[in-house]
């Protein structure tokens, strides 16, 4: 879902088909951080503070020299931080409700079985790992990954003869402005895992739904339409 620069809430609306995925998926600390940026805004979208101040501070922040603009950045941070503190009880309630709804989704999504296609073989077969095991093994958090859809790895085609595509996991780069790093972990999109895949898509893990929607915006494909219909419909 493309970010709407003039919508303070666009940072928490990751995909049209799963608008509440970020609320369901993220930790309390991330929700507090998201709330702060709803008020403060960032480089991707304006905040409530900008509307309340008629965009005057944002204009001055961009035209004044840094030593003068710094005062306006501090003012933005103080006011947005205070506003975040005031609504913290609401954030806590939202988190408690979302956790009660999402815990089963998270469990099913993290139990999805995949394969480390670059790892060691066990008795001549690829090593099977759950999503949770892959994240733990690589010291990753659920927010540290990007997930894309691609054609099934040729090595797996012998095992999953009725499956044509897979989910590929990518690692977010350690430094800004670098591209995501590919991993060897993949999950075949097979019918027997529909429950886990439904939960995976409902949570928009690795922004998988966001990526599919973006790709469809450029050029629709049958596999993307099928996945959206099956797991987000």
MOZI-V488530 format. One line per field, one symbol per residue. ss: DSSP state (a for helix, b for strand, c for the rest). burial: I if it has 24 or more other ideal C-beta (glycine too) atoms within 12 Angstrom, else O. A space follows every 10 residues. Layout:
# MOZI-V488530
ss->???
burial->???
This chain:
# MOZI-V488530
ss->ccccccccca aacccccccc aaaaaccaaa aaaaaaaaaa cccccccaaa aacccaaaaa aaaccaaaaa aaaaaaaaaa aaaaaacaaa aaaaaaaaaa aaaaaaaaaa ccbbbbcccc bbccbbcbbb aaaaaaaccc caaabbbbbb bccaaaaccc ccccbbbbbb bccccccccc bbbbbbbbcc aaaaaaaaaa aaccaaaaaa aaaaaaaacc caaaaaaaaa aac
burial->IOOOOOOIII IIIIIOIIOI IIIIIIOOOO IIOIIIIIII IIOOIIIIII OOOOOOIIOO IOOOOOOOOO OIIOOIIOII OOIIOOOOOO IOOIIOOIOO OIOOIIOIII IIIIIIIOOO OOOOOIOIII IIOIIOOIOI OIIIIIIIII OIIOOIOOOI OOIOIIIIII IIOOOOOOOO OOIIIIIIII OOIOOIIIII IIIIIIIIII IIIIOIOOOO OOIIOOIIOO IIO
